[in-house]
Amino acid sequence: MRPTIRLVTVIFYGLALAACGGGGGDDDGGASSASGSFADCFSASRTVNYRLDMPFGTVPASYGPGIFQNRAAVMWATYLPDGAAYKIYWAVTSNSVITLGSIDSDGTVIPSNPADNTMPFMRPGDYYDTGYYVDSDGEPVRPSRTTFVGFETLTLAGRKFTNVCHFRDQDLLDNGNLDPSDKPDDIWSAPEYGPIRHVTAGVTVEYEYAGER
C-alpha cells in the first residue's frame, strides 16, 4: 500500500537526502486551530507555484488541478536542482483521499490500485495502519501508522496558513506496535497549497514565498 501521506513522505525524504542534514524555519510552533476541513487539505481550485526552503537552498514546487491517466486529479510536484521532477496525483471523494499514482524523476508513470491506496477522512487523533508494500524498485517497505494530529495554524515565510492538516507517519513493528527506533515524519498539508512542511530526522523542508505566482 502507498497511501497519499506515505507517498508524500517518500518524496520529501528524497529532498531531505539532497539537503544532507540541517534545517529549520520561522514557523509559529503549530498552534492549534479550532476547526478545519480534512478534504480541503487535499483539494485545489487553482494552480499555485512556489518554492520549498531547504538547507542547501530552495526548490520549485507546484500544486493544483491535474489529470492522471484521463482522470481528474490534484497534482503536487517538486523539482530538484538537477531538474528531476517528482509528481503525485490523488483524488478527493466524499469520504476519502485516493492515491491515483505518481510520476518518478525519470518520467516513469506508476499507477496505484485505488482499492489499496485509499486514506479515509479522519478526525484529530485518528490513525490508520498500512501493511507491507513493494515500491517501484521491487523493494519491500515496512508497514507504518499515519496519525492525524489535528488542524493547526502555521506562519511560514511571512504567510499565515490556517486549518492546516498535521500528520505524523511512523514505522510499525511486526507485532503492530510503533517502532521506537524510527523517528517519525511530520507533514503539514494546507488548503490550496498542499504539503507545505515536512520535518524528519532534524531536516526541515518548508514553504518559501519567493517564486510564488
N, C-alpha and C positions, 0 to 999 in steps of 0.2 A: 504494500500500500504506500501511496505517496501523496497524502492529502496536502492541501494548499500550504498550510503553515510549515510543514516539514520540508516541502519543496522550496519555499522561500528561505528557510534556514540553510538549505544546501547552497543556494546561490549566494546568500550573504556570507556564508562561510568561505566561499571561493574568494570573495572580496577581502575578507579578513586575512586569508592566507597571503594575498598580494600585499596587504598592509605590513606584514612582518612585525606585528606587535604594536603596542601603544594604543592611543585613542583617548576619547573624552569629548565633552561638548558642553554647551551652555543651556542644558535643559533645566526645567524648574523642579525636577525631582519626581515627576509623575504624579501630580496632585490628583486626587480622586474627582471624578465628575459624577454629578447626581444622576444623569440619565444619558442615554445614547441608543443608537440603533446598531445591532450586530451586522445587519445587512449593509448598512451604509459604509461600514469599514471596508467592504469589498466591492462597492459599486462605483461606477464612473459615468458621469453625464458628459464629460468633455475630456480632451487630452491635455495633460499638463507635463511640460518638460522642465526638469530641474536638475540639480546636481546633488550627489551624496558626498559628504565630507569624510575623508579618511586620513589616517596619519601621514600617508605619502602625498596627499593632495586631494583633488576631487574627481569624481567620475560622473558622466551624464546618466540620467535616468528618465524614463518616460512612463506615464500611467494614463490609461484611458480606454475607450471602447476599441474592440478589435474583432477579428474574425479568425477562428481556428477550425480548419477543415470544414469550411462552409457553415459554421455555427457562430452566432453572435456571442461575443465573449468580452471579458475585461482583460486587458493585457498590461503586464508590468515588465519593463525591460531595463536592464542595466548594461553598461558598456565599460569594459576595462580599457586601460591606456593603450593597449595594442590594437584596439578596435573590435575585439571579440564581444559579441552580444549574447546575453542570456535573456530569454523571454519565457514568461509563464502566462498561461491562459486559463481563466476559470469562468464559471457561470454561476449566477446567484438565482436561486429558486425561492419559493415562498418559505422554505424552512431549512435551507442548507446552502453550502458553497461547494460546487463540484469542480475539481481539477480536471480540465479537459486535456491538458498536455503542455508540452514545453518545446522550445527550440534551443538546442545546445549551441555552444560557441562556434562549432564547426558547421552549423546550419542543419544538423540532423533533427528531424521532426520526431518527437517522442510522444505519441498519443497515450492517454491514460484510459483505464477502464473505469467509467463513472461509478459502477457498482462497488468498486474497491477504493474509490478516491473521493468520498463524499464526507464533508465536515458538517455536522448538524449545527444549527444555531444554538448558542449556549448562553447561559446566564452567568454573571460573575461567580466564580468559584467552581463552575462545572469543568469537567475534563473528559477527554476520550483517549483511549489507548489504541495504538496501531500495532499490527503484528509485523513479523519479518517480511521484507520485500527484497527483490533483486533490482539493483539500479541498472542504468543504461549500459554499464560496463560488465554486467553479469555478476557483480559482487553483492553478497547478501548484506543487508543493512539491519541493524538491531531494532527491535520494537521500541516505541517511545510513547510518552504521555504528553499531550498538549493540554495545558490548563488555561482557561480564560480568566485572567487575573481580574479584569474589570475595565470600566471606562475611565480614562484619565485625560488630563489636560497637560499638554507639553508646549513649551516655548523653545523653538529651535531657530537659530539664526535670526532672531527678532520677530519671527512669525508665531502666532499663537494658534495651536491646533486643539480643538475641543472634541469631546466624545471620541477619543482615540481608543481603539481596542488594544489592550495589552495582553500578550500571550507569553506563556513560558513552556518551552519544549525541553524534555529531558529523557535520556535513555532509560529503558527498563531492564531489570534482570530477568532471567528465565522464569523466576518464581512470581513475576508480576509486580515486584516492588521497585521503587525508584533506585537507580544505580547511584550510590553515594559518591562514587569516584568520577561521575560525569558532571561536568559543570553545565548548568542549564543555559539554554539560549533564550534570551528575552527579545521579543519582537513587538513593535508598535505599528499598527496599521490605521491610517487616518482617512476619514471620508474625503473622497475626491482626490486623494494623493496616494493612497495605498501604503505599502511598507515604507515608513519614514525613519525608523530607528531600529538598530539591532546591536545587542551587546552580548559578546561571548568571550570568555577567557581573557578579559581585560582589554579587548579590542572593541571599539565603538565605531559603527558606520551610521551616519545620520544625515538628514535633510540639510542642505545648504542652499540658501536663497539664490546665490549667484547663478546666473544662467537660465533662470526660470523665465518662461514667456507664455 
